[in-house]
């Protein structure tokens, strides 16, 4: 039988708990072959708070989980699977309607899974600066200089800041945690 991915609404900030409850219920009812995967898409974010670097998880789609289900010949979710999922505490509706949920397209599934694989490799920096914002450098050779954010480079976790040094505009590339908003 073919398998399809569906999006399920769940209680916000309880995605992991709902997933654990659902997986436990699937195991208890012996439905592992019908519901093969339950995902809470998240990414690792690194940030500096109080001078300490922290890595935390952030939900990519808060309030939603993705479920891979074996469907029947008509592409419908089997009734026993439907009831198992709907009777799990914290779950809501499937995306696409109450009577006939719409599965994710192959493209959406491939993109989601490849994005999750890439995000597992390295935590992404949480950079909360915008271009044109005034900042003060709080560490390094330009400590206590004020400047303007010229470019945010999220892939490398860096910020390009335009400083005035000896009366000349000078671009400086810094780690995101070396600057603070004014």
N, C-alpha and C positions, 0 to 999 in steps of 0.2 A: 504494500500500500504506500502511496506517496505521503510525504511529510510536508507540512506547511508551517510557516511562522505566523503567529498572531500577536497582536498588541493588546494587553489587558490593563485596564485602569485599576489602580490600587490606592490605598490610603497614602497620602503624601508623608514622607519621612518614615514610612514603615515598609519600604520596598523590600529590604533584606529580610525582615521578620515574616512578611507575607510569602516571600520566595521559600524560606525555610519551612513554613507551615505547609505550603503547597507540595514541596518535595517530600516531606514526611508523610503527608496524606497519600501521595502517589505511591510511595514505597509500601505503606500499610495496606493499600488496596491492590497491590501487584500490577500497577499500570505503567511500569517503567518502559514497556515496549510501545505504549500508545502516546505517552508524553515523555519525549526523550531529552528535552532540554528546557530549563527555566533560567532566563538571564535577567540580571539587573545591570544594564549598561552603565559603567562608571569609569572615571579616569582618575589617575593620581595627580594631585596638585601639590607643588612644593611652594611654601611661603615662609617668610621670616616674620616672627612675632616676638617681641620682647628680646630681640637679639638672638633668638634660637630658630634654627631651620626646622620646619615641620613638614612632613609629607602626609597628606590626608586624601581620602576618597571623596569625589564629587560625582553625584548622579548626573549623567548626561541628559536623561529624560525623567525628571522628578515626577512621581505619581504614576509611572508606567513600568511594566515588566514585559519581556518578550518570552513567548512560550512556543516551543516546537511540538506540533501535534500530528499524529498519524491520522489522516482524513479518510473518509470512505470514497467509493467510486464517484460520487457526485461532488466531492470536494467539501463535504460537510463534516463538522466535528461530531464524532459519535456521542450519543446521548449520555452514556455512563461517564465519559470524559467531561462533557459539558457540566453535568451535575457535580462531579468531583471538584471542578474548578470553582463553580459558582457557590458551592457550599463551604468553601474555605474562607475563614474569617479574614476580613481586610480586602477581599477582592471586589471589584466592581464589574463594569460592563466590558465586553470586548469592543474594540474599535470597529465601527462599520455597522452597528445596529444590533439590537437584541436578538432578533430572530435569525439573522445570517451574518456572522462576522466576516469581515473582508481580510484575507491573508495578505501579508506583506509581499511586495513584488520581489522577484529574484534579485533584481538590481539593489533594492533596499537592504535585503538580507546580506548580500555579498559585501556591500559598502559598510554596513554595521559591523559585521564580523571582522573585516579587514581593519577597520578603524580601531576596534577593540584590541586586536593583535598588536597594532602599532603603538597604542597607548600603554600597553603592558610593559613595553620595553624601557621607557624612560619617563619619569614624572615630568609633567609640564609645569612651567613656572606660572604662578598667579601674578600677573602684572596688572596693576590697577591704575596705570597712567594713560593719558591721552595726549595726542600730538597737540602742541601749543600750550600745555599746562606748565605753570611755574613750579619749579622744584628746587630743593636745597640738597647739596651733596653732604652726606653725613659720615662718610668714611673715605679714606684714600688721600692721595696727594692734593686733591682739590677740595678738601673738607671745608665746609661752611661757605662755599661759593654757591651763588644762586644762578639758575639757568632756566632755559625753556626746552621742554621735550620736543625734539625734532622728529624722532622716529622711535617706534616701539618694535622690538625684535623678539616676538614671543618664542620662536623656535630655539633661540640661543639663550633666552632669559636675560636679555640685555636691553638697555635703553640708550639712545643716542641723544645727548644733551648739548645744547649750544651755550657756551660760557663766554664771558667777556674777560680775557686775560691780557693785561697790559694794554687795554684799550682796543683789542682786536677780538672779533668773534672767532671762537675756536670750538669745533665740534669734538666732543669727548664721548667715547662709548664706555658705559659703566654697567655693572651688574644691577639688576632691578632693585636689590635690597640695599644698595649703596645710596639711594636717593629717597627723599620723602617729599610729599606735597607741601606747598606753603599755604 
